[in-house]
């Protein structure tokens, strides 16, 4: 066996442990998502790819090690998970509980519980789901060099109150700020040319004028459920 497919074990809520055999190269998207009872997992040094949401909602899984063989991570495999992450791969940098690609241009996963975070100036891409469900996050500083805010990048960050999107950002992905229910202000520069569906869905405290401006520029899909 070389591949564990997308959602292969998703929501197997009674699964407590699993041994992935050596030779597996791919762990698909959402493979172990929702395995609430999973307490231990060993990723062998044959795995080269880990998919988006692979370990999402594995609340009892206290630690995960990225082996040296991994060269590609799709989206954020670790969103809605707050265990201890260990990285042995030279393809990534893990510092201060934040995972980046090796040159720190893409922010992959924010696992820290820090309330305030300044994204490094090297970052140009905030990856899919990078801050998903970071409910303790109250403020974020996005540097001028960022051009893309990925799908679900800040989804369900319930304590974020304001966002300043810098000039240079051209794309805001689907559900990028979904569920940011405390958000009261957001600045969207003229450089933004595309906003995805549900980008501001459930942002209940955004002023009506802000919502109208966004709808006039990008369409009601930004708020549609």
N, C-alpha and C positions, 0 to 999 in steps of 0.2 A: 504494500500500500504506500502510495506516495502523496495522496491528496485527501484532505478532510474537507468536504464540500461546504458551501454556504449553509449556515443554520443547521448543520448536521445534528447537533445536540442541543439546539436552542430550546430554552424553557424546559429542560429535563430537571425539574426542581428537586428530585430526590437523589440525583447523582452527586456522590461525595468525593470520588477520586477517579482519575483516569490516567492510564499510561499510554503516551503517544510513542509508537515504536520508532526506532531509528530508521531512517529512510524516507519518512514523511518530509516533503519539501514545502507543502502549502497548508496553511490553516486559513480557511475561507472566512468570508464576511459573516459575522454573527454566529460563528460556530458554537461558542459556549455561552452566548448571551442568555441571561436569565437563569443560569445554573446556580440558584441561590445557595444550595447546600454544598457546593464544590469547595473543598478545603485544601486540596493539593493538586498540583499539576507540574509535570516536567516536560519542557519543550526541548526536544533533542537537537543536537548540533548539526542536523541535516536540514532543518527548516530554513528556507530562504525568504518566505513571504508570510506575513500575518495580515489578515483582513480587517476591515472596519468593524467595530463593535464586537470583535472576537471574544472579549472577556467582559463585555458590558453587563452590569448588574450581578457580577459574581461577588456578592457582598461578603461571603465568608472566606474567600480566597485572600490570604494575608500577604502573599508575595508572588511575584512573577519575575522570571529572569529571561531577558532577551539574549539568546545565545549569539556567539560570534558569527554564525553562519547567516544570520538574517541580514538581507540587503535591501528589502523593500517592505514598507508598512503602508497599507492602504487606509487613508482616513485616520481615525483614532480608535485603536482596538481597546483602549482602556477607559473610555468615557463611562461615567456613572460607576466608577470603581476607585477606591482610595487606599489600596494596600501599598506595600513596599515594592517599588520597581527597581530592578537591577539590570544594567545594560552592559553587555560584553561585546557588542558589535561596533566596529569602527565606522559603520555607516550612519551612526547616530551619536548625538551628544545628549547626555542626561545630567542636568545640573539644577540644583535648588528645586528638585521635584518637578521639573519641566523638561519635556522631551522634544528635541529638535532633530532635523536632518544634520548631516555632518558639517555643513558649512553655515548652519544656523540661519538659513533663509526661509525655512518653513517651520512654523511652530505646530507640532503634532499633538501634544497632549499636556494639559496643565493639571497636575495631580496635587499641587500644593493647596494648603488650606489658608494661605495668606489672603487677607482681605483686599489688599491693594497691590497691583502689579503693573510694572513698566515693561512693556515688550521691548526686547533689545533692538537697537537700530538696524541690525543686520537683517531682520525679518522682513520679507516682502510678501509672504503668503501665510495667512492664518488658516490652517487646514480644517477640513470637515470635522465638526464636532470637537474642536480643540479644547473649548471651555464648557462643553455641554454639562449641565447640571452642577456647575460650580456655585452652589447656593450660598457660600460664604463670601464670594467676590462682590465687593461694593464699588470698586473703581478700577478702571483700566486705562492705560495710556498707550495709544496706538501710534507708532512712529510714522514719520512722513513717507518712508520708503515702501510701506505696504500698498499693494495694488489689488489684492484679492482677499475677501472675507468669505470663507467657505460655507458650505451647507451646514446649518445647525451649529455654527461656530460658537455662538454665545447662548444657545437655546437653554431656557430654564434657569438662567442666572437671575434668580428672583430678587436679589438685592441691588442689582445695578440700577442706578438712578439716572445717569446721563452718559452719553457717548459722544465723543468728538471724532468723527471720521475724517482723516486728513485728506488734503488734495493729493491726488495720485491714485486713490482707490477707484477702480473702474467697475468692479463687480461685487455685489452682495448676494450671497447664495440663498437657496431655499431655506426657510425656517431659521435664518441666521440669528435672529433675535426673538424667536418664538418663546413665549412664556416669560419674557422679562417684564413681569407685572408691575415692578416699581419704577420702570423707566419713565421719566417725565420730560426728558429732552434728548434730542439727537440731531446732530448737524450732518447733513448729507451734501457734500460738495458737488459742484457741477461736473467734476471729473467722472462721477458715477454714471454709467450708461445702462446698467442692468441691475434690477432687483428681483430676486426669485420669489416664487409663490410662498405665501405664509411667512414672509420674512419678519413681519411685525405682528403676527397673529397672537392674541392674548396679551398684547402690551396695553393693558387696560387703562393706564394712567398717562398715555401719550395725549397731549392736547389735541382737540378736534382740528385746530388749524394745521398742526404738524401732519396729522393724518390726511387732511385734504390736500396739502401740498404734495405729499408722497403719491397719493392717488392721481392727482393731476399730471404728475411727471411720469409715473410708471404703471399706473393702472391699479384697480382694486384688488388684483390677485395678491398683492403684498400683504393684504389683511384677510383674504378669504380663507376659510377653513376647508 
